[in-house]
Amino acid sequence: MGSERDPVPGGAGGPAARHDPGRRLFGSDNFAGVHPEVLAAIGQANGGHVPAYGDDPYTRALGELARDVFGGQATIWPVFNGTGANVVALDLMTRRWEAVVCARSAHLNTDECGAPELLAGIKLLPVDTPDGRLTPALVDSVLGALHGEHNAVARVLTLTQSTELGTVYPVDDLAALAGHARARGLMVHLDGARLGNAAAALGASLAELTSALGVDVVSLGGTKAGLLGAEAVLVLNPALAGHMRYVRKYSAQLASKMRFASAQLLALYGTDLWLRNARAANAAAARLAAAIEGIGGVRLTRRPEANAVFAVLPAAVKDPLAARFGFYDWDAAAGEVRLMTSWDTTAADVDEFAAALRAAVRSAGT
């Protein structure tokens, strides 16, 4: 019987591989590995001693980068994960009697396991949207129902770019929402776990979707774009920055060996790697949608705008394909699934999935 130290087949020795590195799954862009340029950056940051908790040359360089890209008042704070970034950001922006307006479909509302409520005491005010995108009128629909001290006071509008439904806010729509929020006395938080995908889709810069619009705080994505457990909170409103070090610490999001998170973020956002990765993922989603749309019994439920494809698949083939390609039900009752592409999804990966779907449909006679 083999051991953990058995050689990798065809390799020169070392721990045995526990997965098939050639397999591609469509369940999440979190399934992808770490980009080779990011691994190289981690290796470069390794070796020797530097001070901990952010007092290191990589984190200082990251701060300089944030000011160069997002404006001189920007500060950036590495954290471990997207949930942590969102909770820290919103805790920074609210007091205990204040609330956050969000789309009902937002990750913050559907996939954080109550972390904003539990860890930061935040009241969420979810709003139904047709496509994951809020509008000024939809924001007003929840604000108008609040009355005095009997309700939590709406303080923050959080927007997701790109949204959980794979849609993207055009720049003008974001600008209108940010201006409307300020007119209503709200600050603006942007959940940018896939901000790069949105920027690539729009042909916009990162600053054009954030600091140029007066966004106050951004949860800046990393893991979905090819990093290893590294995200950041980008504080663009200088009035908030002074408390950030304390909020991050008591939220258990302060890394001791921060140089490794900062080195990754530098590799991603200090080069065009974020844009290359986003373009690759978006292009793969567009190819995937085109490849499966003409297959009998398959119906796209919305046009992909970033790196998500939503489709109804024939019931007879959905579960076997999901077992092979690792995607999830989105609306099980309707037979709708979500297919996510990643920075490393290739044309061959897409074509393999489409061929398998086509063959399964033909075999099932649907």
C-alpha positions as CSV (number, residue, x, y, z in Angstrom):
1,M,0.0,0.0,0.0
2,G,1.3,3.4,-0.9
3,S,2.2,6.1,1.6
4,E,2.0,9.9,1.6
5,R,5.6,10.0,0.5
6,D,5.1,7.9,-2.6
7,P,6.5,9.6,-5.7
8,V,4.0,11.4,-7.9
9,P,3.6,9.3,-11.0
10,G,6.2,10.5,-13.5
11,G,7.8,12.8,-11.0
12,A,11.0,12.8,-9.1
13,G,9.6,12.1,-5.7
14,G,7.8,13.9,-2.9
15,P,4.2,13.7,-1.6
16,A,1.8,11.8,-3.7
17,A,-0.8,14.0,-5.5
18,R,-4.2,13.8,-4.0
19,H,-6.1,15.1,-7.0
20,D,-6.0,15.0,-10.8
21,P,-4.4,18.3,-11.8
22,G,-5.8,17.9,-15.3
23,R,-9.4,18.0,-14.1
24,R,-11.5,21.1,-14.6
25,L,-14.6,21.9,-12.7
26,F,-17.3,24.5,-13.3
27,G,-18.7,24.9,-9.8
28,S,-16.8,28.0,-8.7
29,D,-13.8,30.1,-9.7
30,N,-12.6,29.3,-6.2
31,F,-11.9,25.8,-7.5
32,A,-9.0,27.0,-9.6
33,G,-5.4,26.8,-8.3
34,V,-2.9,29.6,-7.6
35,H,-1.6,31.4,-10.6
36,P,2.1,30.6,-11.3
37,E,3.1,34.2,-11.1
38,V,1.5,34.4,-7.7
39,L,3.3,31.3,-6.5
40,A,6.6,32.9,-7.8
41,A,5.8,36.0,-5.8
42,I,5.2,34.0,-2.6
43,G,8.5,32.3,-3.2
44,Q,10.3,35.6,-3.6
45,A,8.8,36.8,-0.4
46,N,10.0,33.8,1.5
47,G,13.3,33.3,3.2
48,G,14.9,35.4,5.9
49,H,13.2,37.5,8.6
50,V,11.1,40.6,8.3
51,P,8.9,42.2,10.9
52,A,5.3,40.8,11.3
53,Y,1.8,42.2,11.2
54,G,2.4,44.4,8.1
55,D,5.6,46.2,9.1
56,D,7.3,44.8,6.1
57,P,8.5,46.0,2.7
58,Y,5.8,44.1,0.7
59,T,2.9,45.6,2.7
60,R,4.4,49.1,2.4
61,A,4.8,48.6,-1.3
62,L,1.1,47.5,-1.5
63,G,0.1,50.7,0.3
64,E,2.0,52.7,-2.3
65,L,0.3,50.8,-5.1
66,A,-3.1,51.5,-3.7
67,R,-2.4,55.2,-3.6
68,D,-1.1,55.1,-7.2
69,V,-4.1,53.2,-8.5
70,F,-7.0,54.5,-6.4
71,G,-5.8,57.9,-5.3
72,G,-3.6,59.5,-2.6
73,Q,-6.1,58.9,0.2
74,A,-6.5,55.2,-0.3
75,T,-5.3,52.7,2.2
76,I,-5.3,48.9,1.8
77,W,-5.6,46.2,4.4
78,P,-5.0,42.6,3.6
79,V,-7.3,40.0,5.1
80,F,-7.8,36.2,4.8
81,N,-11.0,35.8,2.9
82,G,-14.0,37.4,1.2
83,T,-16.3,37.0,4.2
84,G,-13.8,38.6,6.4
85,A,-13.3,41.4,4.0
86,N,-17.1,42.1,3.9
87,V,-17.6,41.9,7.6
88,V,-14.6,44.1,8.4
89,A,-15.6,46.6,5.8
90,L,-19.2,46.9,7.0
91,D,-18.3,46.8,10.7
92,L,-15.9,49.8,10.0
93,M,-18.8,51.7,8.4
94,T,-21.6,51.1,10.8
95,R,-22.6,51.4,14.4
96,R,-24.8,48.9,16.2
97,W,-28.1,50.6,15.4
98,E,-27.3,51.0,11.7
99,A,-28.2,48.9,8.7
100,V,-26.9,47.9,5.3
101,V,-29.1,48.0,2.2
102,C,-28.2,45.1,-0.2
103,A,-29.7,43.1,-3.0
104,R,-31.5,40.0,-1.7
105,S,-29.3,37.9,-4.0
106,A,-26.1,39.4,-2.8
107,H,-23.4,37.1,-1.4
108,L,-23.5,39.1,1.8
109,N,-27.1,38.1,2.3
110,T,-27.1,34.6,1.0
111,D,-23.7,33.0,1.6
112,E,-22.1,34.5,4.6
113,C,-23.8,32.2,7.2
114,G,-25.1,35.2,9.1
115,A,-21.5,36.5,9.7
116,P,-22.4,40.2,9.3
117,E,-25.2,39.9,11.8
118,L,-23.3,37.7,14.3
119,L,-19.8,39.2,14.1
120,A,-20.6,42.9,13.5
121,G,-24.2,43.2,14.7
122,I,-25.3,44.5,11.4
123,K,-28.9,44.6,10.3
124,L,-29.3,43.8,6.6
125,L,-32.1,45.3,4.5
126,P,-32.4,43.1,1.5
127,V,-34.1,44.3,-1.7
128,D,-35.6,42.1,-4.4
129,T,-34.0,42.7,-7.8
130,P,-34.7,41.2,-11.2
131,D,-31.1,40.6,-12.1
132,G,-29.0,41.2,-9.0
133,R,-28.6,44.9,-9.7
134,L,-30.0,47.6,-7.5
135,T,-31.4,50.9,-8.8
136,P,-32.1,54.2,-7.0
137,A,-35.9,53.3,-7.0
138,L,-35.2,49.9,-5.5
139,V,-33.1,51.5,-2.8
140,D,-35.8,54.0,-2.0
141,S,-38.3,51.2,-1.7
142,V,-36.7,50.0,1.5
143,L,-35.7,53.4,2.8
144,G,-39.3,54.6,2.7
145,A,-40.4,51.9,5.1
146,L,-38.1,53.0,7.9
147,H,-39.5,55.2,10.8
148,G,-37.5,56.6,13.6
149,E,-35.9,54.6,16.4
150,H,-38.2,51.6,15.8
151,N,-36.0,50.6,12.9
152,A,-32.3,50.2,12.4
153,V,-31.0,53.3,10.6
154,A,-29.9,52.7,7.0
155,R,-26.2,53.8,6.8
156,V,-24.6,51.9,4.0
157,L,-25.5,50.8,0.5
158,T,-23.6,47.7,-0.6
159,L,-23.2,46.8,-4.3
160,T,-21.7,43.7,-5.8
161,Q,-19.7,44.0,-8.9
162,S,-20.0,41.7,-10.7
163,T,-23.2,40.4,-9.0
164,E,-24.1,36.9,-7.8
165,L,-26.3,36.6,-10.9
166,G,-23.3,37.2,-13.2
167,T,-24.5,40.7,-14.2
168,V,-22.4,43.8,-14.3
169,Y,-23.3,47.4,-13.3
170,P,-22.4,49.8,-16.1
171,V,-20.2,52.7,-14.9
172,D,-23.1,55.2,-15.4
173,D,-25.4,53.1,-13.3
174,L,-22.8,52.8,-10.5
175,A,-22.3,56.5,-10.6
176,A,-26.1,57.1,-10.3
177,L,-26.3,54.7,-7.4
178,A,-23.4,56.3,-5.6
179,G,-24.8,59.7,-6.0
180,H,-28.2,58.7,-4.9
181,A,-26.8,57.0,-1.8
182,R,-24.9,60.2,-0.8
183,A,-28.1,62.2,-1.3
184,R,-29.9,59.8,1.0
185,G,-27.1,60.0,3.6
186,L,-25.7,56.6,2.9
187,M,-22.1,55.5,2.4
188,V,-21.2,53.1,-0.4
189,H,-19.5,49.7,0.0
190,L,-18.5,47.7,-3.0
191,D,-18.2,43.9,-2.8
192,G,-15.5,43.4,-5.4
193,A,-14.8,39.7,-5.1
194,R,-15.0,39.7,-8.9
195,L,-14.2,43.3,-9.5
196,G,-11.6,42.5,-12.1
197,N,-14.1,40.5,-14.2
198,A,-16.5,43.5,-14.2
199,A,-13.7,45.9,-15.1
200,A,-12.6,43.6,-18.0
201,A,-16.2,43.3,-19.2
202,L,-16.7,47.0,-19.2
203,G,-13.3,48.0,-20.5
204,A,-12.9,50.2,-17.4
205,S,-10.1,50.7,-14.9
206,L,-10.4,49.6,-11.3
207,A,-10.4,53.2,-10.2
208,E,-13.3,54.1,-12.6
209,L,-15.5,51.6,-10.8
210,T,-14.5,52.7,-7.3
211,S,-12.6,55.8,-6.2
212,A,-13.7,57.9,-9.2
213,L,-17.3,57.3,-8.2
214,G,-16.9,58.2,-4.6
215,V,-17.2,54.6,-3.2
216,D,-16.1,54.6,0.4
217,V,-14.9,51.1,1.0
218,V,-14.2,48.1,-1.3
219,S,-13.8,44.4,-0.5
220,L,-11.1,43.8,-3.1
221,G,-11.0,40.3,-4.5
222,G,-8.0,38.0,-4.7
223,T,-8.8,34.3,-4.2
224,K,-11.2,34.1,-7.2
225,A,-8.5,35.8,-9.3
226,G,-5.7,33.4,-8.6
227,L,-4.4,34.1,-5.1
228,L,-3.9,31.8,-2.2
229,G,-6.2,32.9,0.7
230,A,-5.6,36.7,0.2
231,E,-8.2,39.4,-0.1
232,A,-8.1,43.1,1.0
233,V,-10.2,45.9,2.3
234,L,-9.6,49.0,0.4
235,V,-10.6,52.1,2.4
236,L,-11.1,55.1,0.1
237,N,-12.8,57.4,2.6
238,P,-10.0,58.8,4.8
239,A,-12.4,59.5,7.6
240,L,-12.8,55.8,8.1
241,A,-9.1,54.8,7.9
242,G,-8.1,55.6,11.4
243,H,-10.1,52.8,13.0
244,M,-9.4,50.2,10.4
245,R,-6.4,48.6,12.2
246,Y,-8.5,47.9,15.3
247,V,-11.5,46.6,13.4
248,R,-9.3,44.2,11.4
249,K,-7.6,42.9,14.6
250,Y,-10.7,42.3,16.7
251,S,-12.3,40.6,13.7
252,A,-9.5,38.0,13.6
253,Q,-8.3,39.1,10.2
254,L,-4.9,40.4,11.0
255,A,-2.2,38.2,9.5
256,S,1.1,37.8,11.3
257,K,3.1,36.9,8.2
258,M,1.4,39.6,6.2
259,R,4.2,39.8,3.7
260,F,2.9,36.7,1.9
261,A,-0.6,38.2,1.4
262,S,0.8,41.5,0.3
263,A,3.2,39.9,-2.1
264,Q,0.3,38.1,-3.8
265,L,-1.8,41.3,-4.0
266,L,1.2,43.1,-5.5
267,A,1.6,40.4,-8.1
268,L,-2.1,40.6,-9.0
269,Y,-2.8,44.3,-9.0
270,G,0.8,45.7,-9.4
271,T,0.8,44.2,-12.9
272,D,-1.8,43.5,-15.5
273,L,-2.3,39.9,-14.1
274,W,-5.7,40.8,-12.7
275,L,-6.8,41.9,-16.2
276,R,-5.4,38.9,-18.0
277,N,-7.0,36.5,-15.6
278,A,-10.4,38.3,-15.8
279,R,-10.3,38.4,-19.6
280,A,-9.5,34.7,-19.7
281,A,-12.4,33.8,-17.4
282,N,-14.8,36.1,-19.1
283,A,-13.9,34.8,-22.6
284,A,-14.3,31.2,-21.4
285,A,-17.8,32.0,-20.1
286,A,-18.7,33.5,-23.4
287,R,-17.4,30.5,-25.3
288,L,-19.2,28.2,-22.9
289,A,-22.6,29.9,-23.4
290,A,-22.2,29.9,-27.2
291,A,-21.2,26.2,-27.2
292,I,-24.2,24.9,-25.2
293,E,-26.9,27.2,-26.3
294,G,-27.7,25.2,-29.4
295,I,-27.9,21.8,-27.7
296,G,-31.4,20.4,-27.5
297,G,-33.1,20.9,-24.2
298,V,-30.6,23.5,-23.1
299,R,-31.8,27.1,-22.4
300,L,-29.6,30.0,-21.2
301,T,-31.6,31.8,-18.5
302,R,-29.5,35.0,-18.9
303,R,-26.7,36.3,-21.1
304,P,-23.2,36.0,-19.4
305,E,-21.7,39.4,-18.7
306,A,-18.7,38.3,-16.8
307,N,-17.6,34.7,-15.9
308,A,-20.9,33.1,-14.9
309,V,-23.2,31.1,-17.2
310,F,-26.7,30.2,-16.0
311,A,-28.7,27.6,-17.9
312,V,-31.5,25.1,-17.7
313,L,-30.2,21.6,-18.5
314,P,-32.4,18.5,-19.3
315,A,-33.2,16.7,-16.0
316,A,-31.9,13.3,-17.4
317,V,-28.4,14.6,-17.9
318,K,-27.9,17.3,-15.2
319,D,-26.9,15.1,-12.3
320,P,-24.4,12.9,-14.1
321,L,-22.7,15.9,-15.7
322,A,-22.6,17.7,-12.3
323,A,-20.8,14.7,-10.8
324,R,-18.2,14.9,-13.5
325,F,-17.8,18.6,-13.9
326,G,-18.6,19.8,-10.3
327,F,-21.2,22.5,-11.0
328,Y,-24.2,23.3,-8.8
329,D,-27.9,23.7,-8.9
330,W,-28.9,27.4,-8.8
331,D,-32.7,26.9,-8.9
332,A,-33.2,23.2,-8.5
333,A,-37.0,23.4,-9.1
334,A,-36.4,25.0,-12.5
335,G,-33.5,22.8,-13.4
336,E,-31.2,25.9,-13.5
337,V,-27.5,25.5,-12.9
338,R,-24.6,27.9,-12.6
339,L,-21.4,27.3,-14.5
340,M,-18.4,29.3,-13.4
341,T,-15.3,29.8,-15.4
342,S,-11.9,30.6,-14.0
343,W,-8.6,32.3,-14.9
344,D,-7.3,28.9,-16.0
345,T,-10.4,27.6,-17.9
346,T,-9.2,26.9,-21.4
347,A,-11.0,26.6,-24.7
348,A,-10.4,22.8,-24.5
349,D,-12.0,22.7,-21.1
350,V,-15.1,24.4,-22.5
351,D,-15.2,22.2,-25.6
352,E,-14.9,19.1,-23.5
353,F,-17.9,20.1,-21.3
354,A,-20.0,21.0,-24.4
355,A,-19.1,17.7,-26.1
356,A,-20.1,15.8,-22.9
357,L,-23.3,17.6,-22.6
358,R,-24.2,17.1,-26.3
359,A,-23.4,13.4,-26.0
360,A,-25.4,13.0,-22.9
361,V,-28.4,14.7,-24.4
362,R,-28.2,12.5,-27.5
363,S,-27.8,9.4,-25.4
364,A,-30.8,10.3,-23.3
365,G,-32.9,11.0,-26.3
366,T,-34.1,14.4,-25.0
